[in-house]
């Protein structure tokens, strides 16, 4: 079963600019779909459409077999989002911010149940935030704050997880840790996950399927072997890339190739 599906989705800005152009895309339970493409390709717009934050001008969005509604509480129970950038919530601790992920399940008084406490504790542990749990989020580094945002999304316990360049502010170790965490959560809880990435190697290592966007159009959607080819990547990113295969695990890897220029690129002799 598809966890969510886009059918003929188009988003038009300013009456003429098509940020998304007739997109058909689906992601199944237990699957990570990495969305790749250059700046301005429509990746973040796609996340906004799937999350319900943006209503497409054309087409439909289906979540768990039903058309996505405008009910924010209902959407938050089904879809958790980790945005590109997060502002620190003034006056709140890490634990309190992660608890905000439980808001869709709480009443008007926002009283935490035992299940809420368990979900928050699990998310804090998964994101290695135990030593920071009682610290004010305004005292955190950018990378630490991003891990808090990921923990808040996990605490929602939604079946669909959207990450819009969630690794942007993380160092190498924590970036790998987040990718491993997402992979584990997807497998153990059978989540459907969309990861917007710029890192081609991370996409090849962690994704089950790839959606390749350029100028709002879906150039290709399929397995890593089908989509992440030299020809397609060069077409989309308009640059030379070396595509290799690691003999140890048969995983693909990608290296940017420096443009071939003469010793005097500016014509000075």
C-alpha positions, 0 to 999 in steps of 0.5 A: 500500500502507498503511504502517500501519493501525488497525482498530477500535482502542479504548483504555480507561483505568480500565475505563471511559474510552475514550481511543480509541474504535473508530478506523479509520485508515491512512497510505500510503507517501510521505504525511504524516497530521496528527493534530489535536484539542483537549487530551485528544482521544487524539492521544498515545494514538494515537501510542503505539498505532501505535508499539507502546508501548501495546496496545489493548484492542480492535482491531488494528494492522498495519504494512507488511501484518503485525500489529504484534508486541511485539518491540521491536527489530523495531518500532524497525526499522520505526517511529521516534518523536519524543516531546513531551518529551525528557530530556537523556542525561547524559554523552553528546554529540550524536553519541552520542545520534543514534547511539542511533537505530542500536541496533536494527541493532547487536549486543550490543557496540553497535559502529557499522558504516560504514552506522551512521556514514553514517546518523548523519552524514546525520541530523546534517546534515539537522537542522543539528547539525554545530556541536553534534555533539561537545557534551554534550547537557546543555549544549543548549537545549530547542530544540536538544535536540529537534532532536537527538531528531529526528536520532536518529529519522531515523538509525533509517531506519525506514519509519514516522515518528511525531512527537508535537508535535515542534515544541513547543519550537522557534522559528519558523525551526527549526519551519519547518525541521523541517517542511520536513525531514520533508516532504523525507524523506517524499518522498525516502524514501517514508516514512509519517509521522504528525505530531501538531500544534496548529498548524492552519496547519502542518498545512494547509501540510505534510500530505497528509491530516488525522485530526481527533480529539475525545474519542477518536473520529475525527471525520473523515479525509481531505484538507485541503479535506474535513476542515479546514472551518469547521463541522468545526473549530468542532465539534471545537475549540469556538471560532470560527475564520476559514478563509481561502484564500491567493490566491497558492497556494490554501492554506488558513489559519486565524485564531482569532476573539476572542469578541464581548464587550461593553465590560464583560465582568464586568458592571461599569458 
